[in-house]
Structures are given as structure tokens and as C-alpha cells.
Amino acid sequence: MVSKEKRDEVFEHNKPYLKDKDTMEDLLPICERCEQWCGKEHDFEDCRNQPCFELWLSNEYLEWCESFK
């Protein structure tokens, strides 16, 4: 997993898009499976420190880096 600093950078970069279901199509199924969020409206600020969300941020960072190659 990439560093917390890099995950924070990705979170800040993606923040404006977190409400867009098309942009977050790979994240929403993860959140829907989480007992904490099942059946509730997502609040990504609260979800931010959940392990599955941290892993998603790490993957997003790596994809972001790969896109510049």
C-alpha cells in the first residue's frame, strides 16, 4: 500500500468526484458491502479511515502514476 501522504493526496484530488456514481463505480460496490454503510447514504469523510477505502485510495494512486508513463 502506498504511504498515507500519497493516499491523502488522492483523496483530496478525488473529493469533488466522490458523489459521481459513474466516476466511483469501482468504489461503491466495496462500500455497499461494508456493514457500516449497507443501506445508508455514503459519507466518504467518515469512510475515509476504513481499511477498504484506504486500499482503494492506494490503488487509485498507483493507477494515477501509471497513467503518466
N, C-alpha and C positions, 0 to 999 in steps of 0.2 A: 504494500500500500504506500502511496506517496505521502509526503510529510503533511502535517496539519496545516502548515503555512500554505502549501500548494492547494490543499483541499479548500481552505478558506478563500483563496483566490478564485477558484472555480465556482464556489458558492456565490460569491459577490457578482461574478460575471453572469451567472445563470439566474440570479434572483429575479430580474424583470420577466423571465420566461417561465417561471415555475407555475403560473396559473394557466399556461397554454397547454392543453392536453395533447396537441399534435407534437409539440416540442418535447414534452415529458413522457412520451408514450412508453419508453422503457422503464421509467421510474415508477409510474403509477401502479403497475401490477405488483411491484415489490411492496409499495406502501399499503395496497389493498389487502395483502396477505398478512400484514403486521396486525396482531391482535389489538394493539393500542389504537390503530387508525381504522380498523374494519367498521364500515358503516358510518363513519364520521367524516365530516369535511376535513380535508387535509390542511394542516398548518405547518408548513415546511420550516418555520423558525423553531417550532417545538421539536419537530422530527430531526432537526439538524444534527443532533448528537447521537442518534440511533446508529448502531453498527452497520445496518444495511444501507443507510443513507451515506455514511462515511465511505463505504466501499463503492457506492455509485459515484460519489464525487471523485474518488481516486481513479476510477475507470474513465470518467469524463475528462479528467486532466490528461491521462495518457492518450486518449483519442484526440484531444486538442493538440497535443505535442506531435502526434503522428500526422496530423493534417498539414503541418508546416514542412514536412520532409519533401 
